[in-house]
């Protein structure tokens, strides 16, 4: 039997560096990987997964960091 991932959302803490007047190290909650198979895109699947993650982790969207997001 062939198994395939149709959607994936991985989150966790990651060490990041931000610049301002000086370089600062932070460890925010990050979206590490987010994928929805093309057959399920534009159907709200990604939004439902993201909302479930926020509810489970009790953290609003603006509190997540995105390291090197794709276009």
N, C-alpha and C positions, 0 to 999 in steps of 0.2 A: 504494500500500500504506500502510495506517495503522499507525504504530508507537506503542506506549505503554510507559511505564515501569511495570513490575510491582513493582519494589522499588528503593530507592535508599538508600545510606548515604554521607554525605560527611563527611570529617573533615579537620581542619587546625588550625594554631595560630591563636589569637585573643587579642587584648589584652583582658583583663578587669580589673575593679577589685574588690577585696574590702575589706570594712570590718572593723575590729576597734578597737583603740585609735587607729588611724590608717588612712587610705586607702592601700592598697598596689596597685600595678600588677603583674599577672602575665601570662605568655604560655603558658598550658597547651595541651596537645593537647585539642581539643574535638570533640564530635559536633556538626557544624554543621547537618546535615539528615538525617532518618531517616524513610523512608516505606515502607510495604508496602501494596499494593493490597488493598482490602477482600476480594476473592475469595481472597486468600492468607493473610489474617490468621488467627491461632489455629491455625496449622499448623506452626509452628516455623521459618518462613522468615526472619523477622526475627532470631531467635536465631542461626541458621546464618550469616547475613550479618555480624552483630555479632561472632561468634566468629572468622570468617575475617578480619575487620578487625584484631581483637586479635592474632591469630597473625601476620598480615602485618606489622603495626607493632610487634610484640614488646612490647606494653604491656597490663597487666591492666585490667579494667573500672574499678576504683576510681581509676585514674590519669587518666581522661578527665573533662573538665569539660563541663557542659551549660548553655549560655547560653539563658535564657528558654525552658525546656521547656514544651511544651503539656501540658494535663491528660491 
